[in-house]
Amino acid sequence: MNELLLDFCQDADRVLDLLRVIEDVQKGEAHIEHQVAVGTDDVREINHADFLLFPGGLLLYMAGRFEYFVRSSFAELAEDVATGRGSWSALPEQMQSALVRLTSAAMSRRRGQPIGDLRRMVSILNENLSNESVSEINSELLSHTDRNLRPREMSDLFKRIGAGKLWERVGSKATIMEFFETGDASFAERSAQARLNAIMEARNSVAHPRKDVTWPSVSMSSNHIAFLKALADALSECIEDYRDQLIPGRD
């Protein structure tokens, strides 16, 4: 298990443990002495109703944590592809195009960005184009997205370096088929995409609540986070497949 996946799974396990404690408290099977400060001199007891807020907050955290895992894993893959290909002209065309497009976009919205960062981005791309050097690429830009990583956004992200058919690969992985208790890879693929969409909907309902919002329960949050663990494992396998596909000499 690689370090990025290990760190994500450890975080997920800690959150799942917390959710189990919250569930026990709600069932009256555990008791926690708990007070919170209110102002400077007063404290109040937290009642069991307050625990209803925790599952949604923890799901919000893990959805963001999952996106960080995906972007970081993708950036590592992109850097490995660049190193393995050895020169700018040897990079996949999609990757060349994305690096130029995203660096240009960063320059066009330069307001508020440190001038040193902008100069570094341009310097790296200039080195790529002028000297064929890909010892360094703008991988942080390459992995940046403005939207939540829903299925389509994740697929589009990997296409930036010529890594296609992401969800078809995900659906074929054992961890995903086991999670959905199926031997049908197509069903697993559809189910995984539907579940990730549902998680992002729940995440956004917590981040931007309305009066009629249905707050995620312990069981919903636990199941969603268990899925994110399975998906992270499957994605790590897919990334290794892409390394074999995109880096000469690895297949």
C-alpha positions as CSV (number, residue, x, y, z in Angstrom):
1,M,0.0,0.0,0.0
2,N,1.5,3.3,-1.0
3,E,1.9,6.2,1.5
4,L,-0.9,8.4,0.1
5,L,-3.4,5.5,0.2
6,L,-2.2,4.4,3.7
7,D,-2.6,7.9,5.1
8,F,-6.1,8.2,3.6
9,C,-7.2,4.8,4.9
10,Q,-5.8,5.6,8.4
11,D,-7.8,8.8,8.5
12,A,-10.9,7.0,7.3
13,D,-10.5,4.4,10.0
14,R,-10.2,7.0,12.7
15,V,-13.4,8.7,11.5
16,L,-15.2,5.4,11.3
17,D,-14.2,4.7,14.9
18,L,-15.5,8.1,15.9
19,L,-18.8,7.4,14.2
20,R,-19.1,4.1,16.1
21,V,-18.7,6.0,19.4
22,I,-21.3,8.5,18.3
23,E,-23.7,5.7,17.4
24,D,-23.2,4.1,20.8
25,V,-23.9,7.4,22.6
26,Q,-27.1,7.8,20.6
27,K,-28.2,4.3,21.5
28,G,-27.4,4.9,25.2
29,E,-24.8,2.2,25.1
30,A,-22.0,4.7,26.0
31,H,-21.7,7.8,28.0
32,I,-19.3,10.7,27.5
33,E,-18.7,13.5,30.0
34,H,-18.8,16.5,27.8
35,Q,-19.0,20.2,28.2
36,V,-18.2,23.1,25.8
37,A,-17.3,26.6,26.6
38,V,-19.9,29.3,25.8
39,G,-18.4,32.7,25.9
40,T,-15.7,33.3,28.5
41,D,-17.3,32.2,31.8
42,D,-20.1,29.8,31.0
43,V,-20.2,26.2,29.9
44,R,-23.1,24.0,28.8
45,E,-23.7,20.3,28.5
46,I,-23.7,18.8,25.1
47,N,-26.9,16.7,24.8
48,H,-27.5,13.8,22.5
49,A,-29.2,15.9,19.9
50,D,-25.9,17.7,19.4
51,F,-24.3,14.5,18.2
52,L,-26.7,14.6,15.2
53,L,-24.4,17.2,13.7
54,F,-21.2,15.1,13.9
55,P,-21.8,12.5,11.2
56,G,-22.4,15.2,8.5
57,G,-19.3,17.1,9.6
58,L,-17.2,14.0,9.5
59,L,-18.5,13.1,6.0
60,L,-17.8,16.6,4.8
61,Y,-14.2,16.2,6.1
62,M,-13.7,12.8,4.5
63,A,-15.1,13.9,1.1
64,G,-12.5,16.7,1.1
65,R,-9.9,14.3,2.3
66,F,-10.7,11.9,-0.6
67,E,-10.4,14.7,-3.1
68,Y,-7.0,15.6,-1.7
69,F,-6.0,11.9,-2.0
70,V,-7.1,11.8,-5.7
71,R,-5.4,15.0,-6.7
72,S,-2.1,14.1,-4.9
73,S,-2.1,10.6,-6.4
74,F,-2.8,12.1,-9.9
75,A,0.0,14.6,-9.5
76,E,2.4,11.9,-8.6
77,L,1.3,9.8,-11.6
78,A,1.8,12.9,-13.9
79,E,5.3,13.5,-12.5
80,D,6.2,9.8,-13.0
81,V,4.9,9.9,-16.6
82,A,7.0,13.0,-17.3
83,T,10.1,11.4,-15.8
84,G,9.5,8.1,-17.6
85,R,9.0,9.8,-21.0
86,G,12.1,11.9,-20.6
87,S,11.3,14.8,-22.8
88,W,8.5,17.3,-23.6
89,S,7.9,15.9,-27.1
90,A,7.6,12.4,-25.8
91,L,4.7,13.4,-23.4
92,P,1.2,12.4,-24.4
93,E,-0.4,15.1,-26.5
94,Q,-3.2,15.5,-24.0
95,M,-0.7,16.2,-21.3
96,Q,1.2,18.8,-23.3
97,S,-2.0,20.5,-24.2
98,A,-3.3,20.5,-20.6
99,L,0.0,21.9,-19.2
100,V,0.0,24.8,-21.6
101,R,-3.7,25.5,-21.2
102,L,-3.7,25.4,-17.4
103,T,-0.6,27.5,-17.0
104,S,-2.1,30.1,-19.4
105,A,-5.3,30.0,-17.4
106,A,-3.4,30.5,-14.1
107,M,-1.7,33.6,-15.6
108,S,-5.0,35.1,-16.8
109,R,-6.4,34.9,-13.3
110,R,-3.2,36.1,-11.7
111,R,-4.8,38.6,-9.4
112,G,-4.2,37.7,-5.8
113,Q,-1.5,35.1,-6.6
114,P,2.0,35.6,-5.4
115,I,4.2,37.0,-8.2
116,G,6.9,34.5,-7.3
117,D,4.6,31.5,-7.9
118,L,3.5,32.9,-11.2
119,R,7.1,33.4,-12.4
120,R,8.0,29.9,-11.3
121,M,5.1,28.4,-13.3
122,V,6.0,30.2,-16.4
123,S,9.7,29.4,-15.9
124,I,8.9,25.6,-15.6
125,L,6.7,25.7,-18.7
126,N,9.4,27.6,-20.6
127,E,12.0,25.0,-19.6
128,N,9.6,22.3,-20.8
129,L,9.0,24.0,-24.2
130,S,12.5,25.5,-24.9
131,N,14.8,22.8,-23.7
132,E,12.6,19.7,-23.8
133,S,13.3,19.3,-20.1
134,V,10.6,17.6,-18.0
135,S,12.6,17.1,-14.9
136,E,9.9,19.4,-13.4
137,I,6.3,20.1,-14.6
138,N,3.5,22.1,-13.2
139,S,1.9,19.1,-11.6
140,E,0.0,21.1,-9.0
141,L,-1.7,23.0,-11.8
142,L,-2.3,19.9,-13.8
143,S,-4.1,18.3,-10.8
144,H,-6.2,21.4,-9.9
145,T,-9.9,21.5,-10.4
146,D,-12.5,24.1,-9.6
147,R,-15.3,21.7,-8.9
148,N,-16.0,18.8,-6.6
149,L,-14.5,15.6,-7.9
150,R,-17.7,13.9,-9.2
151,P,-17.3,11.0,-11.6
152,R,-17.1,13.1,-14.7
153,E,-14.6,15.5,-13.2
154,M,-12.5,12.6,-12.0
155,S,-12.5,11.1,-15.5
156,D,-11.7,14.4,-17.1
157,L,-8.8,14.9,-14.7
158,F,-7.1,11.6,-15.7
159,K,-7.7,12.3,-19.4
160,R,-5.4,15.3,-19.0
161,I,-2.5,13.0,-19.2
162,G,-4.0,10.5,-21.7
163,A,-5.3,8.1,-19.0
164,G,-8.7,7.1,-20.4
165,K,-11.6,4.8,-19.4
166,L,-11.1,5.5,-15.6
167,W,-14.5,4.2,-14.5
168,E,-14.4,1.2,-16.6
169,R,-11.2,0.3,-14.9
170,V,-12.6,1.2,-11.4
171,G,-15.6,-1.1,-12.0
172,S,-13.3,-4.0,-12.8
173,K,-11.4,-3.9,-9.5
174,A,-12.1,-6.5,-6.8
175,T,-12.6,-4.0,-3.9
176,I,-15.4,-2.2,-5.8
177,M,-17.1,-5.4,-6.9
178,E,-16.9,-6.8,-3.4
179,F,-18.3,-3.5,-1.9
180,F,-21.4,-3.8,-4.2
181,E,-21.5,-7.6,-3.8
182,T,-21.5,-8.2,-7.5
183,G,-19.4,-10.0,-10.2
184,D,-20.7,-7.7,-12.9
185,A,-18.1,-5.1,-13.6
186,S,-20.5,-2.9,-15.6
187,F,-22.9,-2.9,-12.7
188,A,-20.1,-2.1,-10.3
189,E,-18.9,0.8,-12.5
190,R,-22.4,2.3,-12.6
191,S,-22.9,1.8,-8.9
192,A,-19.6,3.4,-8.0
193,Q,-20.4,6.5,-10.1
194,A,-23.8,6.8,-8.6
195,R,-22.5,6.4,-5.0
196,L,-19.8,9.1,-5.5
197,N,-22.4,11.5,-6.9
198,A,-24.6,10.8,-3.8
199,I,-21.6,11.5,-1.5
200,M,-20.9,14.8,-3.2
201,E,-24.6,15.7,-2.9
202,A,-24.6,14.9,0.8
203,R,-21.3,16.8,1.2
204,N,-22.7,19.9,-0.4
205,S,-25.9,19.7,1.6
206,V,-23.7,19.9,4.8
207,A,-21.4,22.6,3.4
208,H,-24.4,24.8,2.2
209,P,-27.3,23.8,4.5
210,R,-30.9,24.8,3.9
211,K,-33.8,24.7,6.3
212,D,-35.2,21.5,4.8
213,V,-31.8,19.7,4.7
214,T,-31.7,16.1,5.8
215,W,-28.6,15.7,7.9
216,P,-26.6,12.6,7.2
217,S,-27.0,9.8,9.8
218,V,-24.3,7.8,11.4
219,S,-25.1,4.8,9.2
220,M,-25.2,6.8,6.0
221,S,-21.9,8.6,6.8
222,S,-20.2,5.3,7.8
223,N,-21.3,3.5,4.6
224,H,-20.2,6.4,2.4
225,I,-16.8,6.6,4.1
226,A,-16.4,2.8,3.7
227,F,-17.1,3.2,0.0
228,L,-14.5,6.0,-0.3
229,K,-11.9,3.6,1.2
230,A,-12.8,1.0,-1.3
231,L,-12.7,3.5,-4.1
232,A,-9.4,4.9,-3.0
233,D,-7.9,1.4,-3.1
234,A,-9.4,0.7,-6.6
235,L,-8.0,4.1,-7.8
236,S,-4.6,3.2,-6.5
237,E,-4.7,0.0,-8.6
238,C,-5.9,2.0,-11.6
239,I,-3.0,4.4,-11.2
240,E,-0.5,1.5,-11.3
241,D,-2.2,0.3,-14.4
242,Y,-1.8,3.7,-16.0
243,R,1.9,3.7,-15.0
244,D,2.3,0.5,-16.9
245,Q,0.4,1.9,-19.9
246,L,2.0,5.4,-20.0
247,I,5.6,4.9,-18.9
248,P,7.9,3.1,-21.4
249,G,9.5,-0.1,-20.1
250,R,7.0,-0.8,-17.3
251,D,4.5,-3.0,-19.2
